[in-house]
């Protein structure tokens, strides 16, 4: 399962993903677009670790999280459409 990180600070927020380089045993962190994260989240193929930079608090959100938590930390676009 993919894991993305949403960093929230005083001014804005952004998404990142860790990529591990197997040959060099290093982890690169890259910024990713919200649309990419939303696509995988709605497919149920990822979880998002929300990190508050100011306090260091962390919350893990996946597709089993309560709808109000998803709306509060990720936004209404991340809530799956009812069928």
N, C-alpha and C positions, 0 to 999 in steps of 0.2 A: 504494500500500500504506500502511495506517495505521501510525503509529509511536507507541507508548506508552512512557512512562518509568516504571520502578520505582525509587523512591528508598529506599535502605536506610540507616538511621542506627542509633545505639546503642540507641534505645528501641523503634522500630517500623519499619514500611515502609508505603509507599502508592504508588498509581499516579497518574500525571498524563498529560495530553495537551495538546499545543500547538495552539491554534486561531489561524489568521491572519485578521486583519480586512483585507480587500482595500481598502476605502475609506480606511482610516486608516493602512495600512502598519504595523500593530502586531501583536504576537503575544501572545495571552492564554494563560495556563497555567491549566488547570482540573484539579481532582482528580476522578478517575473511580473507579467501583466495580470491585473485582476481578472480579465476575461479568461485567461488560461486556468487560473485557480478555480473560478466558478464552473467552468466546463467539467473539470475532473470531480469537483465536489458534488455537482448535480448528478453525475454518473455513479456516485457512491464509491469512487476510486481514490479518495484522498482524505486526509485529516489536516486540520489547520491548528497550529499552535499559536495562540494570540499572546504576544509579549508586550507588556507595558514597560517602556524604557525607563520611565521616571521612577516607578516603584519596584520593578523587577518581578512583578506578579505575572504568572503564566496560567493560561486556560487552554485546555485541549478541546477542540470542537470537531465532531464528525457528523455523519448523516443521521446518527441516532440521538444527537443532542436535542434538547427541547427547542421548539420553534422560536420561542422568545429569546433564547440565548443566541441562536443563529442570527436573528434579526438585529439584536443589540450589538454583537461584536463583528459580524461580517456584512450585514446589510440585507435588505429585503430581496435583493436579486439572487441571494443564495438559498432562498426557501424553495423547495421543489413544488412544482405546479401540481394541483390536485387532479387526479384522473377521473 
